[in-house]
Amino acid sequence: MTSKAAMTDKIIDKIKKCLALSASSNEHEAAAALRQAQKLMAAHGISDLDLQAAEAAEKRSRAGAIKYPANWETALADKIAETFGCRLIFGRSLLDAATGVYAGNWVFIGTGAAPEIAGYAFEVLFRQARVGRSEHIKSRLTRCHPANKTRRADIYCEGWVRAVTALITRFAGGETHQAAIDAYVAKHYPALRSAQSRDRIGDRLRPNEAMDYVHGQRGGRDAQLSRGVGGAEARKALP
């Protein structure tokens, strides 16, 4: 059985083909194609916004927090979204209906393969950052009070993300179709609000905390992001 979404996609494809024909140099053919496009749009309740939004798609990647992600995680997701020409949204989705457990998600919205690649790039680098964070805690922060341990681990991650920025930039995407992205957001996220991240560091670093940042930078320089990131489509699309 064909889903309603699949049927809508097929209709939108037909409308796009008609609109493409409406640019024909043959005046009668162009007029007929335009009338057919308008007829299909009216019959199926498809708007100009729907047509634009159909050019974009989204990829969801699991975040490290349900509600307020750490500043360093937000910075990583934001840099990846910017690099691949995506709009970034933080949201929640129901993970387990039986228990009512939710999960936080980063939503990368873009055109072509961009959102898929951005999502996988985030997952790969976020995993590496967390591994580095865990190793830093075990090797250098074992005697810290729990609250201070979290703060210093965040400082490490801030340095890690700063260093990995150059790596991410090397995978910069192509053209950004902002109108399609804006239309997708307007259609699928009409009640969008500003998200907040969590700053567990503050403005001043003590000498030992500055070293946490340095160790994070060193760890970030060893991060890896290659053609093998993500699934088959993502691998094909990576430059």
C-alpha positions, 0 to 999 in steps of 0.5 A, spaced: 500 500 500 502 506 498 503 511 503 500 518 503 506 521 503 509 517 497 503 519 493 504 526 495 511 526 493 509 523 486 504 528 485 509 534 487 514 531 482 508 531 476 507 538 478 515 540 478 515 537 471 509 541 469 512 547 471 519 545 468 515 544 461 511 551 462 518 554 461 518 551 454 519 556 448 512 553 445 507 558 447 501 553 447 505 547 450 507 552 456 500 554 457 498 547 457 503 545 462 502 551 467 494 550 467 496 542 468 500 544 474 495 549 477 490 544 476 494 539 480 496 543 486 488 545 487 486 538 486 491 536 491 491 542 496 499 543 494 501 550 495 507 554 493 510 553 500 509 545 499 513 545 492 519 549 495 519 545 502 519 538 498 526 540 495 529 540 502 530 534 507 532 533 514 537 528 518 536 527 526 542 525 530 542 523 537 544 529 542 547 528 549 542 531 552 534 531 552 533 539 554 539 543 554 546 540 551 552 543 553 555 549 549 561 545 546 556 540 543 552 545 541 558 549 538 560 542 534 553 541 531 552 548 529 559 548 525 557 542 522 551 545 520 554 551 517 559 547 513 554 543 510 549 549 508 544 546 513 539 549 518 540 546 525 534 545 530 535 542 537 528 538 539 526 532 542 522 525 540 519 520 544 524 514 545 520 509 548 512 510 548 511 505 554 515 509 559 515 516 556 522 516 555 524 522 550 531 523 547 534 530 545 536 530 537 540 535 533 536 536 526 540 538 520 535 541 514 538 542 508 538 540 500 541 534 496 545 529 500 547 535 505 543 533 511 545 526 511 552 527 511 552 533 516 548 528 521 553 522 520 559 527 521 556 529 527 555 522 530 562 520 528 565 526 531 561 527 537 562 520 539 570 521 538 569 527 542 566 523 548 571 518 547 576 523 548 572 526 554 572 519 558 579 518 557 581 525 559 577 524 566 580 517 567 587 519 566 587 527 569 581 528 573 580 522 578 581 526 584 576 532 582 570 533 585 564 531 581 561 538 579 568 540 578 570 534 574 564 535 569 566 543 568 573 541 567 571 535 562 567 540 558 573 545 558 577 539 555 571 538 550 571 546 548 578 545 546 577 539 542 571 542 538 576 548 537 581 544 534 576 540 530 573 546 526 579 545 521 577 538 519 570 540 518 571 545 514 575 541 509 568 537 507 565 544 506 559 543 502 556 546 495 551 551 494 545 552 499 538 552 497 536 557 503 529 558 500 527 551 500 530 550 507 526 556 510 520 553 506 521 546 510 522 549 516 516 553 516 512 547 514 514 542 518 516 546 524 511 552 525 512 553 532 519 553 532 523 557 538 530 559 540 533 553 544 538 554 550 545 550 551 548 549 558 554 553 560 558 549 565 564 553 564 564 560 565 568 566 563 575 564 567 579 558 567 584 557 572 591 554 570 590 547 571 583 548 567 587 552 561 591 545 561 584 541 560 583 546 554 590 545 551 589 537 552 582 538 548 586 541 542 591 536 542 585 530 542 581 534 537 587 534 532 587 527 532 580 527 530 578 523 523 572 524 518 573 521 512 569 518 506 567 512 510 563 516 515 556 514 515 552 510 510 553 508 503 549 515 500 554 519 505 560 516 503 558 517 495 557 524 497 563 526 501 568 530 497 
